[in-house]
Amino acid sequence: MMSIDDQLAALSRRTERIVPEADLRAKLERSTKTGTPLRIKLGMDPTAPDVTLGHAVPLRVVRQFQDWGHKAVLIIGDYTARVGDPSGRNKTRPQLSGEEIDQNARTYVEQVGKILLTDAAHLETRFNGEWFAKMNLLDVLRLTSKKSVAQMLEREDFKNRYTTGVDIRIHEFLYPLMQGWDSVMTDADVEMGGSDQLFNNLVGRDLQADAEKPGQAVIVTPLLVGTDGVKKMSKSQKNYIGVTDPASGPSGMFGKIMSLPDVLMESYYTLLTDLPMGPVKEQIQRSPRDAKIALAKHLITWLHTAEAANTAEADFVTQFVKHEAPQEMPEFGVGELGPGPHKLPALLVRAGLAASNGEGTRKIKEGAVSIDGEKVTDFQKCLTIDKATVLKLGRKYARLLP
């Protein structure tokens, strides 16, 4: 078992702040003496189907705690998602329907299982609808009485919106209170989150104290920058890499990592791997491209298999070096569409390459679509699928079958 000092040193690689560190140390020492595992809370709102590499940063810290014998408490925010986390936003988030939230949540535990230990001794999964669905209006009013408007406006994003005259809807003030109440209901000893969650995490600590429970220590991690190289990785910004991407799989992850700006390599290695940074920095300086290949293979091996990593590399070489279609790609039958001929935008939607006929039409006009390797710009083109046919949109491939 690592000493407390060694554990804190290990946490420092992916830790931006620990509040308060003395409290965390005391909790670790008490756990060591009593043999009682700490409860390490991490909340995730199912606002989209994918768990991202941005989530993987705090999840890796949670896994460290699990490896030391502690218990992860994963909160699937099926009710907080109905409010929408306002952190870092300059406008109100669009609200999702209950059906959308439930659909997104279905695969979260499976995806998180790529990173966390999922046996009962190491993981407890809770949906916060378990307690919020039982609240009546009086319960909500009691919860809102725990904080003042002035305290809420101490949050930087709320303060900025207020001073610039941008709307803050009253329900947005509920989000930090709801996240904090999750900590009360689950007796969290430690709460993990990205650095933009610090205010919300500390609300949880305050609410625990108000409920005469021990306050949680808070650990926040740096925010992973997304594929655009500018903004934090976010599902709403569509600049994310999924832990498991059902549409493009390991090959899609490989391609997205290869497209990252060189300047992000050091932070990605630091936050997503445990590799020694001395040799990594030398490799990045010597050949950023080789560093990206190594990172992509390392992450895919971690989240999938070594075989998947090798296949993804081979697919990348085939597509972007040899400019050939990969052997492995999603396949879709078109029988349900009738005998044909079929309009190309509808086929792109059937193949999962476009979300709508309108998007498919736009991409065809942009020259982003090809059929069996031949670029197509006629959005009115019709096809009869009487043999296996490969469609490509941007970097995504799909094979249509009769």
N, C-alpha and C positions, 0 to 999 in steps of 0.2 A: 504494500500500500504506500502510495506517495505521501510525503509529508505535506502539511498544510501549505508551507512555503512553496513547495514544488507544484502543488495544485494551483495556487494563485499565479505562479510564474507561467504554468501551462495555459491558463485562461487568458493571460495577457496578450497572446498572439492575436486573438480575435475580439478583444475587449476594448471598447472605447472609454467606458466609465463603469465603475462599481460604486453604488450608492447605498449605504456607506460600506466601505471595504472592511472596516473594523467589525461591522455587524455580520458580514459574510464569514469572516474568519472565525468569529465566535460561534456561528451556526455550524461550521465545519468541525470545529473542535468539539462542540457538544455532541454532534453526530458520531464522531469517532469514539468518544467516551461511552456513549449510551448504546451504540450500535443501531440507532434509529435513523433510517434513511431520510434525507431531506426531500421535500416535494418541490420539484423544479417546474414551474409553470411557463407554458408558451401558448399564446392564443393565435389562432389563424382564422380569418374570415373567408368563407368560400364565395368570394365575389367573382371568381372565374374558375374554370375546371382545373387549372394547373397549379401545382406547387412549383416554385421557381428556385433557381440557384440563389436568388436573394434570400429566400426563406432558409436555404441550406446553411447560411452563415450562422444564425443563432441556433439552428438545429444541430450543427456540429458541436456547439458548446454544450447543448443539452445532452448530446451523446457522450461527451467527456464526463459529465456528472453521472450518467448511467454506468459508464465503465468503472466509476469509483464506488458504485453500489447504491446510488440514489435513484429516486423514482421520478420519471417525467410525467407531468400532468398536461396533456394536450387538450386545449379548449378549442373546439370547433364552434366558431361564433355564428351559429345559425340565426341568432337574434341580433347580435351587434352588426351583422352584415345587413340587416334591414335598415339600420341607421346609416351605415357607411362611415368608415374611419375618415375624419376630416384632416388627419395629420398631413402637413405639408401642402395642403390644397388651398387654392385661392378662390374656389367656388364650391357650392354644395354638390356632393356626389349624387349621381342619379340613383334612385332607389330600385332595388331588384325585387322581383316577385318572389313569393315563398317557393314556388315551383323551381325557379331558376337557382335559388340558393340551395335547395335540397338536392337538385341534380348535380350542382358543382361539388357538394360536400361528399357525395357517395364514394369518390375515389381518394379522398384526402388521406385517410388512414393508410391505405395501400401505398400511396406515393411516399408518405412520411416513413413508412417501413423500409424504404431504401436507405435511410440514414439512421433511424432510431431502432433500438431493441424493442420488440413489440410484445414480449411475454408479460404476463400479469404482474410479475415482480418488478418490472422495470418501466411499465407504461400504463397509465390510466387515461382513458379517453372520455371526455365529457362534452356534451352539447349544452351551450348556455341557455337554450330554450328550456332546459330542465327546470330552471328556477325562474327565468323571466316570464315564461308562459303562465306561471301561477300567480304573478303579481296582479293586484287590482290597482285602481287609480290611487288609492290612499298609500299603497306601498311605493308607487312611483313618486308621489309627492314627498314622502319621507326621504327617499333617496336623493331627490333634487335639493332637499334642504341641507345636505351635507357640504355643499360648496356654494360660494357666492358668485355673482356675475363678475365681480372684480377679480376674483381668483381665477375664473375661467379665462378672462382676458389677459392673464399673465402668459398664456400659451402664445408663442410667437406668431403662429399662423392666424389665430383668432385676433390677436392684437393688430396684425398687419391688415387684415380684412376690415376690422372696425375703423381703423384710422384712415383707410382709403375709401370708406363708404361702400364696401362690398358686402352683400348680404351674408349674415350668419343666421341660419334658421335655428329656432329654439331646440329642435330635436338633436342638432349637432352637439349641443352642450351635454346631452345625455351620454354621448359615446364614452368619454373618459370615466364617467360614473359607472356605466355598465361594465366596462373593462375592469375597473377597480373592484366592483362587486363580485366579479368572477373570482378574484383573489380571496375575498372574504369567504365565499361559498366553498372553495376548494382548499382552504388552509395552506396557501402557498407559502413556502419558506423563501423561495427565490423566484423572481420573474425575469424571463429573458425577453428581449425585443431589440429591434433596430434603434439607432440613436434618435430617430424621430418619434419614438414611443416613450421617451423618458417622462414627459409630463403625465401621460396616462398611467405609467407604471407607478409613479409616486402617488398618484391618487389612490391606487390600490393599497399602498402602504398606509396612507392616512385613514382610509376606510377600515382597514384591519384594526388600527389603533382605536378608532372610534367604537369598534365592536368589541374592544378589550381583548384582542388577539395579538400575538406577536407580529410586528410589522415585517413584511418581506424585504429582503435585500433585492436590489435591482441591478441587473447587468445589461448594458446596452452595447451592441456591436456596430461597427461602421456599416454604412449603407453601400451595398454593391452597386456600382454604376452599370447601367444597362447597355444593350448592344449599340445604342446610338452614341455612346461615349460621353454623354453629357448628363442625363438625368438618372436618378436612382432606378434600379431595375424594378419595374412595376407592371402589373397586369393591365392596369388602366392606360398606361403609356404604350403598351404593346412593344416594349423594348426588352422583353424577358426571354430567358432560356428555361424551358421546363425541365424539371427533374426527370419526368417521363413524358415525352411528347408523343402521344398516340398517332399524330398525323405524319410526323417525319422521323420519329424514333432516334436511335443513337446517331444515325447519319446526319439527321437534321441538327442535333446538338454539335456534332463535329464541325459542320459547315458554319454554324453561328459563332462558335469559338474562333474559327479561322478568320472570321470577318471582323473580330473585335479590333479596335485601335490598339496599336503597340503599347501605348502609354498605360493601358489597363492591366497589362500582364502581371506586373509585380503585385498589385492589390488582389487580383484573382488567385494567384499562387498563395499569397499570405492568408487570405480568408477562406479558401476552399480546399487547401491541402495542408499536410503536415510536413512537407518536404523541406529540408534545410535551405534557407534562403540564400546562403552564400553562393553555392553552385548555380542556383536558379538565376540569380542576378547576372552571373557571368554568362549564362546561356542566353538570357534575354538581350544582353548587350552584344553578344557575338552574332546571334541570328534570331530575331523576333519570330520569324516564321517557324523555325524549328521549335522554339519555346511554345508556340501555340499548338503545334502538333503534339508535343509531349504533354501539354496541359489537357488537350482534348482527349487523348488516349487515357490519361490518368483518371479524369473525371468519369469517362464512360466505363472504364474498368471498375471504378468504385460503385457507380450507380447501376451498372448492368453486368457485363462480364468482359474479360480480356478478349474473348473471341469477338464480341460485339464491337470492341474498340478497334480491333484489326480490320474487321469488315467495314466499319465506318471510314477508316483511313483509306481503304481500297476504293470505296465508293467515291470518296472525295477526289482521289487521283483520277478515277475514271471520268467523273463529271467535269472537273475544273482543270485538269492537266491534259488528259486525252480528249476531253469534251465528248464523252460517250455517256449514254444512259446507264444507270446502275442496274445490276441484276435484280436486287431486292427493292421492291416499292409496293405501296398499297395497291390492291386490286379491287375493282368494282364491276359487277355485272350491270348491263343496261337493259336486261330483259323487261323489267318493270316499266320501262319508258315506252314500250311498244316496238314495232318492227323498224321504225325509222323511215326516212332519214331524220336525224336529230340536229337541232341547232347547236352550234359549238358552245355558246355560253351555258346552255342547259347541261351539256356534258361536263363542263368544268365544275358546275355545282354538284353534279352526281359524283364526280371524282373527288370531291372534298377540297378542290383547289381554289374555289371561289365561294364566297358566302351567298351571293345572289347573282341572278342573270345580269343585273346592272354592273356589278363589279367585274363579272366575266367579260362583258362587252368592253368595258373601259380598259381592262388589261390586254385584250386582243388589239385594240386600237393603239395601245402603247408599244406593241411589238414584244410583249412579254410572254407570248404563248407560242408553243410549237407542237406539231403533231408528227410523231415518229421522226423527230430531229429536224423537221422543216418548219421554219417560222411562218406564222399565219397572222395576217392583219385584217382579213375580211371577217368582220363580226357576224355577217349573215351566212357564213359558210355552214353547210349542213353535211353530216356524215352518217353513213350506215356502218355500224360496227359489226362486221361479219368475221373479224379476226382480232386477235390481241392487238390493241392500239395504245401506244404510249403518249400521254399528254404531259406537257411540261409547262408550268407557270412559274417564272422566276427560277428559284432553286428547287422547287417542289415538283416531284414526279408522281404520276399515278398510271396504272395500266387498266384500260377498259377491256372487258371481256364480253363476247356476244351473249 
